[in-house]
Amino acid sequence: MIAEQLPMAVPAAGLPARVRIHEVGARDGLQNEKSTVPTEIKAEFVRRLADAGLTTIEATSFVHPRWVPQLADAEELFPLVSDLPVALPVLVPNERGLDRALALGARRVAVFASATESFAKANLNRTVDEALAMFEPVVARAKAADVHVRGYLSMCFGDPWEGPVPIPQVVRVCKALVDMGCDELSLGDTIGVATPGHVQALLTALTEARVPVTALGVHFHDTYGQALANTLAALQHGVTTVDASAGGLGGCPYAKSATGNLATEDLVWMLRGLGIDTGVDLGRLTATSVWMAGHLGRPSPSRTVRALSHKEQ
């Protein structure tokens, strides 16, 4: 079929040959759904994502159920997917969360920090430095157990309460997380206000601060339609890890202006057109997002999902 030959791959200079997609749909995508998604459906979602070729799938979060009720079933869910031959990172907010994750055999965990005081207070009820101090023993214990640690950093490009976030402020927290022992950092545009020049400026500042680009991932929201443009700017700087959510699911329960994450299908379509390998089967991924949209009772916000699923009807 002609449709299967599109988009035509036309490589651009200065881009990586391969990008690793850090799939967040099963965690970040579902965490603020109002109606509870059954554990079995979440597990099937993860399995279908793996079958579509995604190799890093964020499974759940070991937070207190009061914080994120949708993910209260972490202990039940993780064993249902832990046999998959993919990386299954989980979020842990503190040592108690780490204990729960390690008890189930998790080998990749993530802590979630903030670049701004307002969001740190809203999300963790702590100052930025108090949150960093809370993470130190979590990271130390995880590393001692030979567990990979990712550090999420929210509000890297703008904050709904504080407005613009100075780049040196973001760099300081990034450095603290790296010095603490985090293997990888995910730079979050939590409310979707970043633009490509801002992305390039932050990445340049991090390079100058000797934070290796190989340790960086980017996590863009598409509030103003800038997620793909920002991703391309990051790729031009050498970033090869991009967070995305199948079907464009998700936002942030603590940032009311945040809309959906960058849709994995939209990302794969762009990367395919640039001749960049992801290992993802776009047809299977699209079918998975259509399936999940059916369970959620609404169409996927991903433009690629809509375009491809419409052609099949």
Secondary structure per residue as TSV (DSSP state, phi and psi in degrees):
chain	resnum	aa	ss	phi	psi
A	1	M	-	360.0	143.9
A	2	I	G	-60.4	-40.6
A	3	A	G	-58.8	-32.3
A	4	E	G	-74.0	-13.7
A	5	Q	G	-90.5	-0.6
A	6	L	-	-111.0	152.7
A	7	P	S	-73.5	153.1
A	8	M	-	-67.4	131.8
A	9	A	-	-78.5	116.3
A	10	V	-	-129.1	94.5
A	11	P	-	-61.0	150.1
A	12	A	-	-116.4	147.9
A	13	A	T	-67.1	147.7
A	14	G	T	80.8	16.3
A	15	L	-	-112.9	154.3
A	16	P	-	-68.4	156.4
A	17	A	S	-78.7	-26.3
A	18	R	B	-141.1	145.0
A	19	V	-	-125.9	134.6
A	20	R	E	-93.9	121.5
A	21	I	E	-89.4	124.6
A	22	H	E	-95.5	98.1
A	23	E	E	-77.1	122.9
A	24	V	-	-115.3	7.9
A	25	G	I	-59.5	-39.3
A	26	A	I	-73.3	-18.6
A	27	R	I	-111.5	-71.9
A	28	D	I	-64.2	-33.6
A	29	G	I	-68.7	-35.1
A	30	L	T	-101.4	-11.7
A	31	Q	T	-62.0	-29.0
A	32	N	T	-111.8	23.1
A	33	E	-	-66.9	133.6
A	34	K	S	-70.2	-39.5
A	35	S	S	-92.4	141.2
A	36	T	-	-69.6	127.5
A	37	V	-	-87.6	125.6
A	38	P	-	-57.0	144.8
A	39	T	H	-55.5	-40.4
A	40	E	H	-63.7	-34.9
A	41	I	H	-69.9	-41.1
A	42	K	H	-60.3	-44.6
A	43	A	H	-63.0	-41.6
A	44	E	H	-64.9	-36.7
A	45	F	H	-59.3	-48.9
A	46	V	H	-61.0	-42.7
A	47	R	H	-64.5	-40.4
A	48	R	H	-68.5	-36.1
A	49	L	H	-63.7	-41.4
A	50	A	H	-64.7	-39.9
A	51	D	H	-65.9	-25.2
A	52	A	T	-80.5	-3.9
A	53	G	T	105.1	1.8
A	54	L	-	-74.0	133.7
A	55	T	S	-106.3	-11.6
A	56	T	E	-130.0	112.5
A	57	I	E	-128.9	112.2
A	58	E	-	-71.1	116.8
A	59	A	-	-84.8	-44.3
A	60	T	E	-169.7	-169.5
A	61	S	E	-139.8	130.0
A	62	F	-	-93.4	61.7
A	63	V	S	-101.5	168.2
A	64	H	-	-65.6	135.0
A	65	P	T	-53.4	-27.9
A	66	R	T	-65.6	-31.7
A	67	W	T	-72.3	-50.0
A	68	V	-	-135.0	84.5
A	69	P	G	-55.8	-32.5
A	70	Q	G	-60.1	-27.6
A	71	L	G	-105.9	23.2
A	72	A	T	-68.2	-12.4
A	73	D	T	-97.2	23.3
A	74	A	H	-54.3	-42.9
A	75	E	H	-64.5	-31.9
A	76	E	H	-81.3	-35.7
A	77	L	H	-74.0	-47.9
A	78	F	H	-56.5	-44.6
A	79	P	H	-62.6	-22.3
A	80	L	H	-75.2	-16.5
A	81	V	H	-124.1	-5.6
A	82	S	T	-66.8	-13.2
A	83	D	T	-83.5	-7.1
A	84	L	S	-67.7	144.0
A	85	P	S	-83.7	46.9
A	86	V	S	-134.4	164.3
A	87	A	B	-75.7	132.5
A	88	L	-	-125.4	73.3
A	89	P	-	-65.9	150.7
A	90	V	E	-133.7	150.3
A	91	L	E	-84.7	140.4
A	92	V	-	-134.5	121.8
A	93	P	-	-83.4	-20.5
A	94	N	S	-161.8	-174.2
A	95	E	H	-65.0	-34.8
A	96	R	H	-62.0	-44.0
A	97	G	H	-62.9	-38.8
A	98	L	H	-63.3	-43.5
A	99	D	H	-56.1	-45.4
A	100	R	H	-64.5	-40.4
A	101	A	H	-68.9	-45.3
A	102	L	H	-64.4	-34.8
A	103	A	H	-62.3	-24.9
A	104	L	T	-98.3	3.6
A	105	G	T	88.7	16.1
A	106	A	-	-61.8	136.6
A	107	R	-	-113.8	-1.4
A	108	R	E	-140.9	125.2
A	109	V	E	-128.1	164.8
A	110	A	E	-139.3	140.6
A	111	V	E	-107.3	157.1
A	112	F	E	-128.7	109.6
A	113	A	E	-104.8	175.6
A	114	S	E	-130.7	144.2
A	115	A	S	-84.1	-10.8
A	116	T	S	-124.6	151.4
A	117	E	H	-67.7	-39.0
A	118	S	H	-63.0	-44.4
A	119	F	H	-73.4	-35.2
A	120	A	H	-59.8	-39.9
A	121	K	H	-68.1	-42.8
A	122	A	H	-69.8	-37.5
A	123	N	H	-90.7	-37.6
A	124	L	H	-123.2	-3.1
A	125	N	S	56.5	38.5
A	126	R	S	-145.1	163.1
A	127	T	-	-74.7	169.8
A	128	V	H	-58.1	-47.4
A	129	D	H	-70.4	-33.9
A	130	E	H	-64.8	-38.1
A	131	A	H	-65.9	-42.4
A	132	L	H	-61.2	-40.8
A	133	A	H	-64.1	-34.9
A	134	M	H	-67.0	-33.5
A	135	F	H	-78.1	-23.6
A	136	E	H	-54.3	-51.2
A	137	P	H	-68.7	-29.1
A	138	V	H	-63.2	-49.8
A	139	V	H	-65.5	-42.8
A	140	A	H	-61.3	-44.8
A	141	R	H	-68.5	-38.6
A	142	A	H	-63.3	-45.6
A	143	K	H	-64.5	-37.4
A	144	A	H	-62.6	-27.9
A	145	A	T	-92.8	10.6
A	146	D	T	60.8	38.2
A	147	V	-	-102.7	134.6
A	148	H	E	-70.4	135.8
A	149	V	E	-121.3	125.9
A	150	R	E	-105.4	141.2
A	151	G	E	-111.4	115.8
A	152	Y	E	-83.8	137.1
A	153	L	E	-126.2	111.4
A	154	S	E	-84.8	161.1
A	155	M	-	60.2	40.2
A	156	C	S	-73.6	-19.8
A	157	F	S	-122.6	-11.5
A	158	G	-	175.9	153.1
A	159	D	B	-131.2	136.4
A	160	P	T	-67.0	-20.9
A	161	W	T	-99.2	-35.9
A	162	E	T	-102.2	-13.7
A	163	G	B	81.2	-139.6
A	164	P	S	-60.0	142.6
A	165	V	-	-110.5	116.5
A	166	P	-	-57.7	136.2
A	167	I	H	-57.2	-43.5
A	168	P	H	-59.6	-29.8
A	169	Q	H	-65.3	-41.3
A	170	V	H	-68.2	-43.6
A	171	V	H	-60.3	-39.3
A	172	R	H	-59.4	-45.6
A	173	V	H	-71.4	-37.2
A	174	C	H	-58.9	-45.8
A	175	K	H	-61.7	-40.5
A	176	A	H	-62.1	-40.9
A	177	L	H	-68.5	-40.0
A	178	V	H	-66.6	-45.9
A	179	D	H	-62.9	-28.7
A	180	M	H	-70.2	-25.0
A	181	G	T	123.6	4.0
A	182	C	-	-61.7	134.4
A	183	D	S	-78.5	-25.7
A	184	E	E	-150.0	146.3
A	185	L	E	-121.4	139.9
A	186	S	E	-113.1	115.8
A	187	L	E	-85.9	111.6
A	188	G	E	-97.2	127.2
A	189	D	E	-98.0	75.2
A	190	T	T	-60.4	-32.1
A	191	I	T	-112.0	9.7
A	192	G	S	71.5	31.6
A	193	V	-	-101.5	-0.7
A	194	A	-	-67.5	154.6
A	195	T	-	-131.0	161.1
A	196	P	H	-56.2	-39.6
A	197	G	H	-63.8	-37.4
A	198	H	H	-65.7	-41.7
A	199	V	H	-59.8	-48.2
A	200	Q	H	-62.4	-39.4
A	201	A	H	-65.6	-41.8
A	202	L	H	-66.0	-44.2
A	203	L	H	-64.5	-37.5
A	204	T	H	-63.8	-43.0
A	205	A	H	-63.9	-38.4
A	206	L	H	-67.6	-39.0
A	207	T	H	-62.2	-43.2
A	208	E	H	-64.6	-27.6
A	209	A	T	-87.0	7.5
A	210	R	T	66.2	33.0
A	211	V	-	-91.6	114.7
A	212	P	-	-65.8	136.0
A	213	V	G	-63.4	-25.3
A	214	T	G	-67.0	-16.7
A	215	A	G	-95.5	3.9
A	216	L	E	-106.5	139.4
A	217	G	E	-124.5	164.0
A	218	V	E	-124.4	145.5
A	219	H	E	-135.4	96.6
A	220	F	E	-106.1	140.5
A	221	H	B	-100.7	153.9
A	222	D	-	-104.9	30.4
A	223	T	T	-52.1	-44.2
A	224	Y	T	-109.5	18.3
A	225	G	S	73.1	22.2
A	226	Q	-	-104.2	-0.2
A	227	A	H	-60.8	-45.2
A	228	L	H	-69.0	-39.5
A	229	A	H	-63.0	-40.9
A	230	N	H	-67.4	-37.9
A	231	T	H	-62.2	-44.8
A	232	L	H	-60.3	-41.0
A	233	A	H	-60.9	-40.1
A	234	A	H	-67.2	-41.2
A	235	L	H	-62.0	-38.5
A	236	Q	H	-64.5	-23.9
A	237	H	T	-88.0	-8.2
A	238	G	T	110.7	-0.8
A	239	V	-	-67.4	136.2
A	240	T	-	-125.6	6.4
A	241	T	E	-119.4	123.9
A	242	V	E	-129.3	126.5
A	243	D	E	-79.5	140.9
A	244	A	E	-156.7	160.6
A	245	S	B	-124.5	124.0
A	246	A	G	-52.9	127.8
A	247	G	G	74.6	1.7
A	248	G	G	74.5	23.1
A	249	L	-	-68.1	149.2
A	250	G	-	104.8	167.1
A	251	G	-	-162.1	-131.6
A	252	C	-	-149.6	120.4
A	253	P	T	-66.5	-16.5
A	254	Y	T	-102.4	0.6
A	255	A	-	-131.6	94.8
A	256	K	T	-65.1	-21.7
A	257	S	T	-85.2	-2.5
A	258	A	-	-79.6	126.6
A	259	T	-	-101.8	-163.6
A	260	G	-	-61.8	157.1
A	261	N	B	-68.1	165.9
A	262	L	-	-56.9	128.3
A	263	A	B	-73.8	132.1
A	264	T	H	-59.0	-40.0
A	265	E	H	-63.3	-40.9
A	266	D	H	-64.0	-40.0
A	267	L	H	-63.9	-47.4
A	268	V	H	-62.1	-39.9
A	269	W	H	-59.9	-46.9
A	270	M	H	-63.7	-45.4
A	271	L	H	-65.5	-38.7
A	272	R	H	-60.8	-43.3
A	273	G	H	-64.4	-25.8
A	274	L	T	-90.2	1.4
A	275	G	T	74.1	22.4
A	276	I	-	-97.1	128.9
A	277	D	B	-78.6	136.9
A	278	T	-	-125.5	-18.1
A	279	G	-	77.3	7.1
A	280	V	-	-97.5	134.4
A	281	D	-	-86.5	106.9
A	282	L	H	-64.9	-35.0
A	283	G	H	-63.9	-46.9
A	284	R	H	-65.7	-38.7
A	285	L	H	-65.0	-43.7
A	286	T	H	-61.2	-43.2
A	287	A	H	-61.8	-36.8
A	288	T	H	-64.7	-43.0
A	289	S	H	-69.0	-35.2
A	290	V	H	-64.4	-41.2
A	291	W	H	-61.5	-46.8
A	292	M	H	-67.2	-38.9
A	293	A	H	-59.0	-35.4
A	294	G	H	-64.1	-38.9
A	295	H	H	-70.7	-30.6
A	296	L	H	-85.5	-13.1
A	297	G	T	79.0	25.1
A	298	R	S	-155.6	155.3
A	299	P	-	-70.8	155.3
A	300	S	-	-68.4	139.6
A	301	P	-	-77.5	-7.5
A	302	S	-	-67.9	127.6
A	303	R	H	-68.0	-35.3
A	304	T	H	-68.0	-40.8
A	305	V	H	-60.7	-44.5
A	306	R	H	-64.3	-42.9
A	307	A	H	-65.9	-47.0
A	308	L	H	-71.7	-39.3
A	309	S	H	-71.6	-30.4
A	310	H	H	-67.1	-37.6
A	311	K	H	-66.1	-27.4
A	312	E	H	-81.7	-15.1
A	313	Q	-	-82.2	360.0
